[in-house]
């Protein structure tokens, strides 16, 4: 049994791929170029005939929104497991990733993931197992292993800071009309703000209706006051009332 360290990397794996050449790996990717005992970790070779075609596993860790939560290796003709995405092309050349096999990866939003894949190792088939690792498959006299661990979730304080950094306005404090609103200073004292005790009300002049309005003759049209209109057109319905009685 291998005495692998129980300490997990700081970040879980965010993407898994396959490379055609270890010299053309994309930026940010780790290449599993060797087995744990130092031999070539080419996934394409069959162990009998040498081939110019090579394939190597690669992965990257970045503090992004998604993480890899599971991995499967299936036969090329098998149905794709639900929720998994196949790695069908190499990251560097766009060629077929594997022959007869298909690597499938399941990702999840980081906030929804409880566990994620943190590391990938390859050992010689007859050597040993890796403690705390899961066996993905046996392939070309090698064994592919991956290790999972808990995904750390941000604390409530970190979430609050992130929300404010994203540009959302902090909650608005309600003013108490019974006493001034104070700002707390670093010294422990309270000082009034410049706008405290300033009454913000609508002027009562805007609510007053003038009883008399100056008559204005505009192009022969006389504007009458409300009192003049009521006096001129007042009707007391006395005739109607007498008939009804």
Buried (B, 14 or more C-beta within 10 A) or exposed (E): EBEBEEEBEEBBBBBBBBBBEBEEBEEEBBBBBBBBEEBEBBBBBEEEEEEEEBBBBBBBBEEEEBBBBBBBBBEEEEEEEEEBEBBBBBBBEEEBBBEEBBBBBBBBEBEEBEBBBBBBBBBBEEBEEBEBBEEBBEBBEBBBBBBBBEBEEEEEEEEEEEEEEEEEEEEEEEEEEEEEBEEEEEEEEEEEEEEEEEEEEEEEEEEEEEEEEEEEEEEEEEEBBEEBEEEEEEEEEEEEEEEEE
